[in-house]
Amino acid sequence: MLRIAGVTIPENKKIVVSLAYIYGIGQNLARKIVSILKIDTSKKTSELTEEEANKLRDYIEKNYKIEGALKREIQSNIKRLKEIGSYRGSRHSRGLPVRGQRTKTNSRTRRGNVRKTVGSGRKKSSEKT
């Protein structure tokens, strides 16, 4: 059982896929890390030697900001945007899309499936009142 930065890595998957379980490491970065450390990409996590596992853990923790530290940095960036009163900060505080997407339609995930159209809650005209 390999643990990196407080995350238990799955044993039965290839090392490139299982490294992507760590917040802040995606598929491309996982491939890059494995190639730098000269670990075979077809190896499963359970097949890693103790030396390779230690090398992997040390390299990731020294060179990349992952998990808690990365989440704290992102939250502090959002807090800074709110404090300086920027447009992006105001969008964050209102819970609306931040990066210029349209909001008349297609912002259900950010707003939480709020339906603000006129006819969405209306009874059909054929029904009796």
N, C-alpha and C positions, 0 to 999 in steps of 0.2 A: 504494500500500500504506500504509494508515493504522495507526499503532501508538499505543496509549494504555496507559500504565502497564505496558509490556513485553508487551502482548498484541497480536498481529496481528489486526486486524478483517477479517472476510471482505468481499471487494469486491463479490460478485455478489448480495448480499442488501440489503434495505432497511435504512436506517440504524437504525431502531428495533429491528429484530431483531438486527442485528450488534452493537449496543452491549451487548446482553444476554450476549454472549460474555465480557464482563469480570466477574470474580468480585466480587460485591457490587452489581451493577446488574442488575435484572430488567426485565421488559417495561414495567411501570408507571413505574418510575423513568426508563427510557430515553425513554418518551413525554413525561414531564415535562421532562426535560433538553432534548429537541429543541424542545418548545414554548416554553420559556424563551428559548432561543437563536434562536427564529424561523427554524428550518430546516424545509423542507418534509418531511413525514413519508413521502411517496411516493418521495422520492429514494433511489437506491441509494448505497452507500458510494463506489463508483467515480465517481459524478457530483458529489461534493462538491468545492467549490473549495478552494484551499489556505487561504484566509482562514477559511472555515467549519470546516475541519479543525483549524486552530490554535485557533480559538475554542472548539471542542468539547473539545479536549485540555486547554487551560488551565482551563476551567470545571470539568471533571470532577476534575482533579488537585488543584485548590484547595478544592473544596467537599465532596468525598466521600472517605471512607476506603475504599479498594478494594485488591484483590489482596493483596500481602504484608503491608501494615499491618493490614488487616482480619483476616487469618488469624492474625497475631501477637497481636492483641487478643483474639480468641476463645480461643486457646490459653492466654493469660495468665489469662483469666477462669476457664477450667476448672481451671488449676493452683491458683488462689486458692481455688476451692471444695474441692479436694482437701486443701489445706493446713489450712484451718479446720475440716475434718472434718465438713462438712455432708452431709446425706443425698444430695443431688444429686452431690456430689463422690465419695462412695463408689460410687454407681451408675456414674459415669464410669470410675472405676478398675477396677471389676469387668467393665465392658463390657456392662452391662445397660441396658434402656430407662430414660431419666431422667425423663420427663414423665408418669409415672403410668399408663402402659399396662399391660395385663395381661401376665403372663409365663408363665402355665400353658400357653397356646397363643399363637400369633401374634407371637413375638419372634424369628423365625428370622433376619431380616436383621441384627439387632443382635448376636445370639449367634453367628452364623456357621453356621447350619443344623445345630445340635447336636440330635440326637434323644435325648430322655431318657425315652421311654415304655417300658413294660415289654415289650410285644410286638413292638417294632420289629426286633429282631435274632434273634428266636426262629424255629426251624424249625417247619414245619407238623406237626401231630400225626399225619398220615397217613404221613409219611416214617419209614423205619426208622432207628434210632439206631445 
